[in-house]
Amino acid sequence: MLTNLMQRGLKIAPKLAIGDGALGFWKAVAKLWPNTDQQRCWVHKTANVLEKLPKAVQPKVKEAPHNIWQAETQEEAYKAFDH
């Protein structure tokens, strides 16, 4: 799939690759574009954390990372992280 992007004309390596955690994706990105940064998708990261917690606390815990990635500024994101 990623090689298809190159065949269709992608000439410059992406600066950032965001994925759901599939190991094959990360290996392919590292092989094709070794200087591309990798970041886990917040939605999938949050879902993986929540599934390990009791259902009763999930809504409160879900709110915390949501406030971080929805922050409009980096300063607000850091405040949400510290909270």
HTML snippet that shows the backbone in 3Dmol.js (N, CA, C, O; Angstrom):
<script src="https://3Dmol.org/build/3Dmol-min.js"></script>
<div id="view" style="width:600px;height:400px;position:relative"></div>
<script>
const pdb = `
ATOM      1  N   MET A   1       0.820  -1.188   0.000  1.00  0.00           N
ATOM      2  CA  MET A   1       0.000   0.000   0.000  1.00  0.00           C
ATOM      3  C   MET A   1       0.868   1.258   0.000  1.00  0.00           C
ATOM      4  O   MET A   1       0.623   2.189  -0.768  1.00  0.00           O
ATOM      5  N   LEU A   2       1.888   1.280   0.870  1.00  0.00           N
ATOM      6  CA  LEU A   2       2.749   2.457   0.915  1.00  0.00           C
ATOM      7  C   LEU A   2       3.594   2.578  -0.351  1.00  0.00           C
ATOM      8  O   LEU A   2       3.839   3.685  -0.832  1.00  0.00           O
ATOM      9  N   THR A   3       4.033   1.459  -0.884  1.00  0.00           N
ATOM     10  CA  THR A   3       4.803   1.523  -2.131  1.00  0.00           C
ATOM     11  C   THR A   3       3.922   2.033  -3.265  1.00  0.00           C
ATOM     12  O   THR A   3       4.418   2.642  -4.213  1.00  0.00           O
ATOM     13  N   ASN A   4       2.621   1.788  -3.172  1.00  0.00           N
ATOM     14  CA  ASN A   4       1.690   2.294  -4.172  1.00  0.00           C
ATOM     15  C   ASN A   4       1.689   3.819  -4.176  1.00  0.00           C
ATOM     16  O   ASN A   4       1.562   4.435  -5.234  1.00  0.00           O
ATOM     17  N   LEU A   5       1.829   4.430  -3.009  1.00  0.00           N
ATOM     18  CA  LEU A   5       1.905   5.891  -2.945  1.00  0.00           C
ATOM     19  C   LEU A   5       3.107   6.404  -3.735  1.00  0.00           C
ATOM     20  O   LEU A   5       3.021   7.403  -4.449  1.00  0.00           O
ATOM     21  N   MET A   6       4.207   5.709  -3.593  1.00  0.00           N
ATOM     22  CA  MET A   6       5.416   6.115  -4.312  1.00  0.00           C
ATOM     23  C   MET A   6       5.237   5.916  -5.819  1.00  0.00           C
ATOM     24  O   MET A   6       5.679   6.743  -6.616  1.00  0.00           O
ATOM     25  N   GLN A   7       4.594   4.828  -6.198  1.00  0.00           N
ATOM     26  CA  GLN A   7       4.349   4.562  -7.620  1.00  0.00           C
ATOM     27  C   GLN A   7       3.416   5.602  -8.227  1.00  0.00           C
ATOM     28  O   GLN A   7       3.502   5.905  -9.417  1.00  0.00           O
ATOM     29  N   ARG A   8       2.520   6.150  -7.399  1.00  0.00           N
ATOM     30  CA  ARG A   8       1.570   7.139  -7.894  1.00  0.00           C
ATOM     31  C   ARG A   8       2.125   8.556  -7.830  1.00  0.00           C
ATOM     32  O   ARG A   8       1.421   9.509  -8.161  1.00  0.00           O
ATOM     33  N   GLY A   9       3.391   8.709  -7.404  1.00  0.00           N
ATOM     34  CA  GLY A   9       4.015  10.016  -7.510  1.00  0.00           C
ATOM     35  C   GLY A   9       4.486  10.668  -6.225  1.00  0.00           C
ATOM     36  O   GLY A   9       4.963  11.802  -6.267  1.00  0.00           O
ATOM     37  N   LEU A  10       4.373  10.008  -5.095  1.00  0.00           N
ATOM     38  CA  LEU A  10       4.872  10.598  -3.854  1.00  0.00           C
ATOM     39  C   LEU A  10       6.395  10.636  -3.932  1.00  0.00           C
ATOM     40  O   LEU A  10       7.052   9.595  -3.924  1.00  0.00           O
ATOM     41  N   LYS A  11       6.943  11.833  -4.005  1.00  0.00           N
ATOM     42  CA  LYS A  11       8.391  11.992  -4.184  1.00  0.00           C
ATOM     43  C   LYS A  11       9.099  12.340  -2.874  1.00  0.00           C
ATOM     44  O   LYS A  11      10.255  11.967  -2.676  1.00  0.00           O
ATOM     45  N   ILE A  12       8.423  13.040  -1.999  1.00  0.00           N
ATOM     46  CA  ILE A  12       9.032  13.499  -0.745  1.00  0.00           C
ATOM     47  C   ILE A  12       8.476  12.656   0.396  1.00  0.00           C
ATOM     48  O   ILE A  12       7.266  12.457   0.507  1.00  0.00           O
ATOM     49  N   ALA A  13       9.361  12.176   1.225  1.00  0.00           N
ATOM     50  CA  ALA A  13       8.929  11.357   2.364  1.00  0.00           C
ATOM     51  C   ALA A  13       8.075  12.191   3.318  1.00  0.00           C
ATOM     52  O   ALA A  13       8.359  13.368   3.540  1.00  0.00           O
ATOM     53  N   PRO A  14       7.037  11.588   3.877  1.00  0.00           N
ATOM     54  CA  PRO A  14       6.222  12.317   4.856  1.00  0.00           C
ATOM     55  C   PRO A  14       7.044  12.652   6.101  1.00  0.00           C
ATOM     56  O   PRO A  14       7.962  11.916   6.462  1.00  0.00           O
ATOM     57  N   LYS A  15       6.713  13.754   6.745  1.00  0.00           N
ATOM     58  CA  LYS A  15       7.389  14.120   7.991  1.00  0.00           C
ATOM     59  C   LYS A  15       6.857  13.300   9.157  1.00  0.00           C
ATOM     60  O   LYS A  15       7.588  13.017  10.107  1.00  0.00           O
ATOM     61  N   LEU A  16       5.575  12.915   9.085  1.00  0.00           N
ATOM     62  CA  LEU A  16       4.942  12.198  10.176  1.00  0.00           C
ATOM     63  C   LEU A  16       3.981  11.151   9.625  1.00  0.00           C
ATOM     64  O   LEU A  16       3.208  11.422   8.707  1.00  0.00           O
ATOM     65  N   ALA A  17       4.041   9.957  10.195  1.00  0.00           N
ATOM     66  CA  ALA A  17       3.097   8.888   9.860  1.00  0.00           C
ATOM     67  C   ALA A  17       2.282   8.593  11.116  1.00  0.00           C
ATOM     68  O   ALA A  17       2.842   8.367  12.189  1.00  0.00           O
ATOM     69  N   ILE A  18       0.971   8.597  10.977  1.00  0.00           N
ATOM     70  CA  ILE A  18       0.079   8.325  12.097  1.00  0.00           C
ATOM     71  C   ILE A  18      -0.681   7.046  11.793  1.00  0.00           C
ATOM     72  O   ILE A  18      -1.268   6.904  10.721  1.00  0.00           O
ATOM     73  N   GLY A  19      -0.667   6.112  12.744  1.00  0.00           N
ATOM     74  CA  GLY A  19      -1.322   4.832  12.504  1.00  0.00           C
ATOM     75  C   GLY A  19      -1.965   4.275  13.751  1.00  0.00           C
ATOM     76  O   GLY A  19      -1.858   4.842  14.839  1.00  0.00           O
ATOM     77  N   ASP A  20      -2.641   3.145  13.572  1.00  0.00           N
ATOM     78  CA  ASP A  20      -3.410   2.536  14.657  1.00  0.00           C
ATOM     79  C   ASP A  20      -2.620   1.544  15.486  1.00  0.00           C
ATOM     80  O   ASP A  20      -3.170   0.943  16.409  1.00  0.00           O
ATOM     81  N   GLY A  21      -1.370   1.360  15.189  1.00  0.00           N
ATOM     82  CA  GLY A  21      -0.551   0.443  15.972  1.00  0.00           C
ATOM     83  C   GLY A  21      -0.248  -0.861  15.274  1.00  0.00           C
ATOM     84  O   GLY A  21       0.420  -1.719  15.852  1.00  0.00           O
ATOM     85  N   ALA A  22      -0.714  -1.043  14.053  1.00  0.00           N
ATOM     86  CA  ALA A  22      -0.426  -2.259  13.310  1.00  0.00           C
ATOM     87  C   ALA A  22       1.078  -2.331  13.039  1.00  0.00           C
ATOM     88  O   ALA A  22       1.646  -1.442  12.405  1.00  0.00           O
ATOM     89  N   LEU A  23       1.704  -3.381  13.519  1.00  0.00           N
ATOM     90  CA  LEU A  23       3.157  -3.477  13.444  1.00  0.00           C
ATOM     91  C   LEU A  23       3.685  -3.472  12.020  1.00  0.00           C
ATOM     92  O   LEU A  23       4.754  -2.917  11.765  1.00  0.00           O
ATOM     93  N   GLY A  24       2.963  -4.074  11.094  1.00  0.00           N
ATOM     94  CA  GLY A  24       3.399  -4.097   9.700  1.00  0.00           C
ATOM     95  C   GLY A  24       3.494  -2.701   9.109  1.00  0.00           C
ATOM     96  O   GLY A  24       4.388  -2.417   8.311  1.00  0.00           O
ATOM     97  N   PHE A  25       2.579  -1.835   9.499  1.00  0.00           N
ATOM     98  CA  PHE A  25       2.595  -0.453   9.006  1.00  0.00           C
ATOM     99  C   PHE A  25       3.864   0.250   9.456  1.00  0.00           C
ATOM    100  O   PHE A  25       4.533   0.906   8.657  1.00  0.00           O
ATOM    101  N   TRP A  26       4.198   0.113  10.741  1.00  0.00           N
ATOM    102  CA  TRP A  26       5.371   0.807  11.277  1.00  0.00           C
ATOM    103  C   TRP A  26       6.652   0.287  10.630  1.00  0.00           C
ATOM    104  O   TRP A  26       7.560   1.066  10.340  1.00  0.00           O
ATOM    105  N   LYS A  27       6.730  -1.011  10.404  1.00  0.00           N
ATOM    106  CA  LYS A  27       7.913  -1.581   9.756  1.00  0.00           C
ATOM    107  C   LYS A  27       8.052  -1.051   8.334  1.00  0.00           C
ATOM    108  O   LYS A  27       9.154  -0.724   7.894  1.00  0.00           O
ATOM    109  N   ALA A  28       6.934  -0.967   7.619  1.00  0.00           N
ATOM    110  CA  ALA A  28       6.967  -0.468   6.243  1.00  0.00           C
ATOM    111  C   ALA A  28       7.377   0.998   6.197  1.00  0.00           C
ATOM    112  O   ALA A  28       8.170   1.395   5.343  1.00  0.00           O
ATOM    113  N   VAL A  29       6.847   1.795   7.102  1.00  0.00           N
ATOM    114  CA  VAL A  29       7.214   3.216   7.154  1.00  0.00           C
ATOM    115  C   VAL A  29       8.707   3.354   7.415  1.00  0.00           C
ATOM    116  O   VAL A  29       9.389   4.129   6.746  1.00  0.00           O
ATOM    117  N   ALA A  30       9.216   2.599   8.392  1.00  0.00           N
ATOM    118  CA  ALA A  30      10.636   2.678   8.733  1.00  0.00           C
ATOM    119  C   ALA A  30      11.524   2.246   7.559  1.00  0.00           C
ATOM    120  O   ALA A  30      12.601   2.802   7.347  1.00  0.00           O
ATOM    121  N   LYS A  31      11.064   1.266   6.815  1.00  0.00           N
ATOM    122  CA  LYS A  31      11.849   0.776   5.679  1.00  0.00           C
ATOM    123  C   LYS A  31      11.847   1.780   4.522  1.00  0.00           C
ATOM    124  O   LYS A  31      12.892   2.060   3.935  1.00  0.00           O
ATOM    125  N   LEU A  32      10.673   2.316   4.200  1.00  0.00           N
ATOM    126  CA  LEU A  32      10.556   3.226   3.065  1.00  0.00           C
ATOM    127  C   LEU A  32      11.058   4.637   3.366  1.00  0.00           C
ATOM    128  O   LEU A  32      11.694   5.276   2.528  1.00  0.00           O
ATOM    129  N   TRP A  33      10.762   5.110   4.569  1.00  0.00           N
ATOM    130  CA  TRP A  33      11.105   6.480   4.946  1.00  0.00           C
ATOM    131  C   TRP A  33      11.731   6.485   6.345  1.00  0.00           C
ATOM    132  O   TRP A  33      11.046   6.804   7.317  1.00  0.00           O
ATOM    133  N   PRO A  34      12.994   6.146   6.465  1.00  0.00           N
ATOM    134  CA  PRO A  34      13.613   6.002   7.786  1.00  0.00           C
ATOM    135  C   PRO A  34      13.605   7.279   8.629  1.00  0.00           C
ATOM    136  O   PRO A  34      13.699   7.201   9.854  1.00  0.00           O
ATOM    137  N   ASN A  35      13.496   8.431   8.010  1.00  0.00           N
ATOM    138  CA  ASN A  35      13.502   9.696   8.771  1.00  0.00           C
ATOM    139  C   ASN A  35      12.108  10.195   9.125  1.00  0.00           C
ATOM    140  O   ASN A  35      11.970  11.244   9.754  1.00  0.00           O
ATOM    141  N   THR A  36      11.080   9.464   8.733  1.00  0.00           N
ATOM    142  CA  THR A  36       9.710   9.859   9.042  1.00  0.00           C
ATOM    143  C   THR A  36       9.392   9.522  10.498  1.00  0.00           C
ATOM    144  O   THR A  36       9.595   8.392  10.942  1.00  0.00           O
ATOM    145  N   ASP A  37       8.893  10.512  11.229  1.00  0.00           N
ATOM    146  CA  ASP A  37       8.471  10.278  12.617  1.00  0.00           C
ATOM    147  C   ASP A  37       7.188   9.468  12.629  1.00  0.00           C
ATOM    148  O   ASP A  37       6.384   9.530  11.699  1.00  0.00           O
ATOM    149  N   GLN A  38       7.013   8.706  13.700  1.00  0.00           N
ATOM    150  CA  GLN A  38       5.827   7.872  13.827  1.00  0.00           C
ATOM    151  C   GLN A  38       5.046   8.274  15.074  1.00  0.00           C
ATOM    152  O   GLN A  38       5.627   8.547  16.125  1.00  0.00           O
ATOM    153  N   GLN A  39       3.738   8.307  14.944  1.00  0.00           N
ATOM    154  CA  GLN A  39       2.876   8.663  16.074  1.00  0.00           C
ATOM    155  C   GLN A  39       1.664   7.756  16.090  1.00  0.00           C
ATOM    156  O   GLN A  39       1.066   7.485  15.048  1.00  0.00           O
ATOM    157  N   ARG A  40       1.311   7.300  17.247  1.00  0.00           N
ATOM    158  CA  ARG A  40       0.127   6.446  17.400  1.00  0.00           C
ATOM    159  C   ARG A  40      -1.126   7.316  17.379  1.00  0.00           C
ATOM    160  O   ARG A  40      -1.142   8.395  17.971  1.00  0.00           O
ATOM    161  N   CYS A  41      -2.151   6.864  16.715  1.00  0.00           N
ATOM    162  CA  CYS A  41      -3.428   7.564  16.651  1.00  0.00           C
ATOM    163  C   CYS A  41      -4.023   7.687  18.057  1.00  0.00           C
ATOM    164  O   CYS A  41      -4.100   6.701  18.790  1.00  0.00           O
ATOM    165  N   TRP A  42      -4.443   8.901  18.428  1.00  0.00           N
ATOM    166  CA  TRP A  42      -5.002   9.144  19.770  1.00  0.00           C
ATOM    167  C   TRP A  42      -6.261   8.328  20.014  1.00  0.00           C
ATOM    168  O   TRP A  42      -6.485   7.858  21.130  1.00  0.00           O
ATOM    169  N   VAL A  43      -7.072   8.153  19.007  1.00  0.00           N
ATOM    170  CA  VAL A  43      -8.322   7.408  19.180  1.00  0.00           C
ATOM    171  C   VAL A  43      -8.014   5.960  19.555  1.00  0.00           C
ATOM    172  O   VAL A  43      -8.603   5.417  20.489  1.00  0.00           O
ATOM    173  N   HIS A  44      -7.095   5.341  18.827  1.00  0.00           N
ATOM    174  CA  HIS A  44      -6.753   3.953  19.114  1.00  0.00           C
ATOM    175  C   HIS A  44      -5.991   3.817  20.427  1.00  0.00           C
ATOM    176  O   HIS A  44      -6.200   2.862  21.174  1.00  0.00           O
ATOM    177  N   LYS A  45      -5.118   4.763  20.703  1.00  0.00           N
ATOM    178  CA  LYS A  45      -4.370   4.724  21.960  1.00  0.00           C
ATOM    179  C   LYS A  45      -5.328   4.817  23.145  1.00  0.00           C
ATOM    180  O   LYS A  45      -5.201   4.063  24.110  1.00  0.00           O
ATOM    181  N   THR A  46      -6.279   5.735  23.072  1.00  0.00           N
ATOM    182  CA  THR A  46      -7.258   5.901  24.144  1.00  0.00           C
ATOM    183  C   THR A  46      -8.117   4.649  24.302  1.00  0.00           C
ATOM    184  O   THR A  46      -8.365   4.197  25.420  1.00  0.00           O
ATOM    185  N   ALA A  47      -8.567   4.097  23.190  1.00  0.00           N
ATOM    186  CA  ALA A  47      -9.405   2.889  23.243  1.00  0.00           C
ATOM    187  C   ALA A  47      -8.658   1.724  23.900  1.00  0.00           C
ATOM    188  O   ALA A  47      -9.243   0.963  24.670  1.00  0.00           O
ATOM    189  N   ASN A  48      -7.376   1.590  23.595  1.00  0.00           N
ATOM    190  CA  ASN A  48      -6.591   0.507  24.191  1.00  0.00           C
ATOM    191  C   ASN A  48      -6.437   0.677  25.698  1.00  0.00           C
ATOM    192  O   ASN A  48      -6.450  -0.307  26.438  1.00  0.00           O
ATOM    193  N   VAL A  49      -6.292   1.904  26.152  1.00  0.00           N
ATOM    194  CA  VAL A  49      -6.193   2.162  27.595  1.00  0.00           C
ATOM    195  C   VAL A  49      -7.537   1.892  28.262  1.00  0.00           C
ATOM    196  O   VAL A  49      -7.597   1.232  29.299  1.00  0.00           O
ATOM    197  N   LEU A  50      -8.610   2.399  27.671  1.00  0.00           N
ATOM    198  CA  LEU A  50      -9.937   2.265  28.276  1.00  0.00           C
ATOM    199  C   LEU A  50     -10.369   0.811  28.424  1.00  0.00           C
ATOM    200  O   LEU A  50     -11.027   0.461  29.403  1.00  0.00           O
ATOM    201  N   GLU A  51     -10.010  -0.037  27.469  1.00  0.00           N
ATOM    202  CA  GLU A  51     -10.450  -1.425  27.545  1.00  0.00           C
ATOM    203  C   GLU A  51      -9.830  -2.164  28.731  1.00  0.00           C
ATOM    204  O   GLU A  51     -10.308  -3.235  29.104  1.00  0.00           O
ATOM    205  N   LYS A  52      -8.788  -1.614  29.319  1.00  0.00           N
ATOM    206  CA  LYS A  52      -8.138  -2.246  30.470  1.00  0.00           C
ATOM    207  C   LYS A  52      -8.752  -1.786  31.803  1.00  0.00           C
ATOM    208  O   LYS A  52      -8.413  -2.317  32.860  1.00  0.00           O
ATOM    209  N   LEU A  53      -9.644  -0.811  31.748  1.00  0.00           N
ATOM    210  CA  LEU A  53     -10.223  -0.234  32.962  1.00  0.00           C
ATOM    211  C   LEU A  53     -11.659  -0.704  33.181  1.00  0.00           C
ATOM    212  O   LEU A  53     -12.336  -1.103  32.234  1.00  0.00           O
ATOM    213  N   PRO A  54     -12.121  -0.658  34.431  1.00  0.00           N
ATOM    214  CA  PRO A  54     -13.531  -0.973  34.696  1.00  0.00           C
ATOM    215  C   PRO A  54     -14.449   0.009  33.968  1.00  0.00           C
ATOM    216  O   PRO A  54     -14.123   1.188  33.833  1.00  0.00           O
ATOM    217  N   LYS A  55     -15.581  -0.476  33.507  1.00  0.00           N
ATOM    218  CA  LYS A  55     -16.530   0.362  32.756  1.00  0.00           C
ATOM    219  C   LYS A  55     -16.957   1.604  33.532  1.00  0.00           C
ATOM    220  O   LYS A  55     -17.211   2.647  32.930  1.00  0.00           O
ATOM    221  N   ALA A  56     -17.042   1.510  34.853  1.00  0.00           N
ATOM    222  CA  ALA A  56     -17.516   2.623  35.669  1.00  0.00           C
ATOM    223  C   ALA A  56     -16.598   3.845  35.607  1.00  0.00           C
ATOM    224  O   ALA A  56     -17.070   4.973  35.754  1.00  0.00           O
ATOM    225  N   VAL A  57     -15.299   3.642  35.393  1.00  0.00           N
ATOM    226  CA  VAL A  57     -14.370   4.781  35.373  1.00  0.00           C
ATOM    227  C   VAL A  57     -14.006   5.225  33.957  1.00  0.00           C
ATOM    228  O   VAL A  57     -13.345   6.249  33.784  1.00  0.00           O
ATOM    229  N   GLN A  58     -14.422   4.479  32.956  1.00  0.00           N
ATOM    230  CA  GLN A  58     -14.038   4.797  31.585  1.00  0.00           C
ATOM    231  C   GLN A  58     -14.446   6.204  31.125  1.00  0.00           C
ATOM    232  O   GLN A  58     -13.626   6.879  30.503  1.00  0.00           O
ATOM    233  N   PRO A  59     -15.665   6.680  31.397  1.00  0.00           N
ATOM    234  CA  PRO A  59     -16.022   8.017  30.914  1.00  0.00           C
ATOM    235  C   PRO A  59     -15.116   9.122  31.466  1.00  0.00           C
ATOM    236  O   PRO A  59     -14.737  10.036  30.735  1.00  0.00           O
ATOM    237  N   LYS A  60     -14.773   9.040  32.742  1.00  0.00           N
ATOM    238  CA  LYS A  60     -13.911  10.054  33.355  1.00  0.00           C
ATOM    239  C   LYS A  60     -12.501   9.991  32.776  1.00  0.00           C
ATOM    240  O   LYS A  60     -11.890  11.017  32.479  1.00  0.00           O
ATOM    241  N   VAL A  61     -11.997   8.771  32.621  1.00  0.00           N
ATOM    242  CA  VAL A  61     -10.649   8.595  32.088  1.00  0.00           C
ATOM    243  C   VAL A  61     -10.597   9.021  30.623  1.00  0.00           C
ATOM    244  O   VAL A  61      -9.595   9.588  30.188  1.00  0.00           O
ATOM    245  N   LYS A  62     -11.641   8.764  29.864  1.00  0.00           N
ATOM    246  CA  LYS A  62     -11.689   9.121  28.449  1.00  0.00           C
ATOM    247  C   LYS A  62     -11.600  10.630  28.262  1.00  0.00           C
ATOM    248  O   LYS A  62     -11.054  11.107  27.267  1.00  0.00           O
ATOM    249  N   GLU A  63     -12.128  11.364  29.202  1.00  0.00           N
ATOM    250  CA  GLU A  63     -12.138  12.823  29.110  1.00  0.00           C
ATOM    251  C   GLU A  63     -10.725  13.411  29.139  1.00  0.00           C
ATOM    252  O   GLU A  63     -10.465  14.415  28.475  1.00  0.00           O
ATOM    253  N   ALA A  64      -9.816  12.806  29.894  1.00  0.00           N
ATOM    254  CA  ALA A  64      -8.472  13.363  30.072  1.00  0.00           C
ATOM    255  C   ALA A  64      -7.676  13.449  28.758  1.00  0.00           C
ATOM    256  O   ALA A  64      -7.248  14.547  28.400  1.00  0.00           O
ATOM    257  N   PRO A  65      -7.459  12.359  28.031  1.00  0.00           N
ATOM    258  CA  PRO A  65      -6.703  12.493  26.784  1.00  0.00           C
ATOM    259  C   PRO A  65      -7.462  13.301  25.724  1.00  0.00           C
ATOM    260  O   PRO A  65      -6.859  13.973  24.887  1.00  0.00           O
ATOM    261  N   HIS A  66      -8.786  13.220  25.780  1.00  0.00           N
ATOM    262  CA  HIS A  66      -9.593  14.012  24.847  1.00  0.00           C
ATOM    263  C   HIS A  66      -9.295  15.505  25.026  1.00  0.00           C
ATOM    264  O   HIS A  66      -9.161  16.235  24.044  1.00  0.00           O
ATOM    265  N   ASN A  67      -9.194  15.953  26.272  1.00  0.00           N
ATOM    266  CA  ASN A  67      -8.894  17.362  26.544  1.00  0.00           C
ATOM    267  C   ASN A  67      -7.502  17.743  26.059  1.00  0.00           C
ATOM    268  O   ASN A  67      -7.271  18.895  25.691  1.00  0.00           O
ATOM    269  N   ILE A  68      -6.583  16.802  26.053  1.00  0.00           N
ATOM    270  CA  ILE A  68      -5.227  17.095  25.573  1.00  0.00           C
ATOM    271  C   ILE A  68      -5.228  17.294  24.062  1.00  0.00           C
ATOM    272  O   ILE A  68      -4.765  18.321  23.567  1.00  0.00           O
ATOM    273  N   TRP A  69      -5.750  16.304  23.328  1.00  0.00           N
ATOM    274  CA  TRP A  69      -5.640  16.423  21.876  1.00  0.00           C
ATOM    275  C   TRP A  69      -6.623  17.416  21.267  1.00  0.00           C
ATOM    276  O   TRP A  69      -6.467  17.814  20.112  1.00  0.00           O
ATOM    277  N   GLN A  70      -7.627  17.815  22.029  1.00  0.00           N
ATOM    278  CA  GLN A  70      -8.568  18.820  21.537  1.00  0.00           C
ATOM    279  C   GLN A  70      -8.159  20.246  21.916  1.00  0.00           C
ATOM    280  O   GLN A  70      -8.824  21.201  21.514  1.00  0.00           O
ATOM    281  N   ALA A  71      -7.092  20.402  22.670  1.00  0.00           N
ATOM    282  CA  ALA A  71      -6.642  21.730  23.084  1.00  0.00           C
ATOM    283  C   ALA A  71      -6.287  22.568  21.855  1.00  0.00           C
ATOM    284  O   ALA A  71      -5.728  22.064  20.881  1.00  0.00           O
ATOM    285  N   GLU A  72      -6.621  23.840  21.923  1.00  0.00           N
ATOM    286  CA  GLU A  72      -6.371  24.722  20.782  1.00  0.00           C
ATOM    287  C   GLU A  72      -4.935  25.221  20.721  1.00  0.00           C
ATOM    288  O   GLU A  72      -4.451  25.596  19.653  1.00  0.00           O
ATOM    289  N   THR A  73      -4.252  25.227  21.859  1.00  0.00           N
ATOM    290  CA  THR A  73      -2.862  25.664  21.877  1.00  0.00           C
ATOM    291  C   THR A  73      -2.022  24.629  22.607  1.00  0.00           C
ATOM    292  O   THR A  73      -2.538  23.786  23.342  1.00  0.00           O
ATOM    293  N   GLN A  74      -0.730  24.711  22.392  1.00  0.00           N
ATOM    294  CA  GLN A  74       0.171  23.790  23.082  1.00  0.00           C
ATOM    295  C   GLN A  74       0.122  24.034  24.591  1.00  0.00           C
ATOM    296  O   GLN A  74       0.182  23.091  25.381  1.00  0.00           O
ATOM    297  N   GLU A  75       0.013  25.289  24.981  1.00  0.00           N
ATOM    298  CA  GLU A  75      -0.071  25.622  26.404  1.00  0.00           C
ATOM    299  C   GLU A  75      -1.301  24.980  27.049  1.00  0.00           C
ATOM    300  O   GLU A  75      -1.209  24.432  28.147  1.00  0.00           O
ATOM    301  N   GLU A  76      -2.452  25.044  26.371  1.00  0.00           N
ATOM    302  CA  GLU A  76      -3.672  24.413  26.893  1.00  0.00           C
ATOM    303  C   GLU A  76      -3.512  22.891  26.962  1.00  0.00           C
ATOM    304  O   GLU A  76      -4.011  22.253  27.890  1.00  0.00           O
ATOM    305  N   ALA A  77      -2.824  22.320  25.992  1.00  0.00           N
ATOM    306  CA  ALA A  77      -2.588  20.874  25.997  1.00  0.00           C
ATOM    307  C   ALA A  77      -1.734  20.473  27.194  1.00  0.00           C
ATOM    308  O   ALA A  77      -2.001  19.458  27.836  1.00  0.00           O
ATOM    309  N   TYR A  78      -0.707  21.270  27.496  1.00  0.00           N
ATOM    310  CA  TYR A  78       0.130  20.971  28.659  1.00  0.00           C
ATOM    311  C   TYR A  78      -0.644  21.105  29.967  1.00  0.00           C
ATOM    312  O   TYR A  78      -0.436  20.328  30.899  1.00  0.00           O
ATOM    313  N   LYS A  79      -1.531  22.085  30.034  1.00  0.00           N
ATOM    314  CA  LYS A  79      -2.365  22.244  31.231  1.00  0.00           C
ATOM    315  C   LYS A  79      -3.286  21.030  31.395  1.00  0.00           C
ATOM    316  O   LYS A  79      -3.448  20.513  32.501  1.00  0.00           O
ATOM    317  N   ALA A  80      -3.882  20.583  30.296  1.00  0.00           N
ATOM    318  CA  ALA A  80      -4.755  19.415  30.349  1.00  0.00           C
ATOM    319  C   ALA A  80      -3.960  18.163  30.733  1.00  0.00           C
ATOM    320  O   ALA A  80      -4.458  17.302  31.459  1.00  0.00           O
ATOM    321  N   PHE A  81      -2.742  18.072  30.248  1.00  0.00           N
ATOM    322  CA  PHE A  81      -1.887  16.928  30.585  1.00  0.00           C
ATOM    323  C   PHE A  81      -1.550  16.927  32.076  1.00  0.00           C
ATOM    324  O   PHE A  81      -1.598  15.885  32.729  1.00  0.00           O
ATOM    325  N   ASP A  82      -1.210  18.098  32.605  1.00  0.00           N
ATOM    326  CA  ASP A  82      -0.873  18.206  34.032  1.00  0.00           C
ATOM    327  C   ASP A  82      -2.065  17.923  34.921  1.00  0.00           C
ATOM    328  O   ASP A  82      -1.913  17.422  36.035  1.00  0.00           O
ATOM    329  N   HIS A  83      -3.266  18.247  34.424  1.00  0.00           N
ATOM    330  CA  HIS A  83      -4.474  18.015  35.211  1.00  0.00           C
ATOM    331  C   HIS A  83      -4.686  16.538  35.399  1.00  0.00           C
ATOM    332  O   HIS A  83      -5.656  16.130  36.038  1.00  0.00           O
TER     333      HIS A  83
END
`;
const viewer = $3Dmol.createViewer("view");
viewer.addModel(pdb, "pdb");
viewer.setStyle({}, {cartoon: {color: "spectrum"}});
viewer.zoomTo();
viewer.render();
</script>
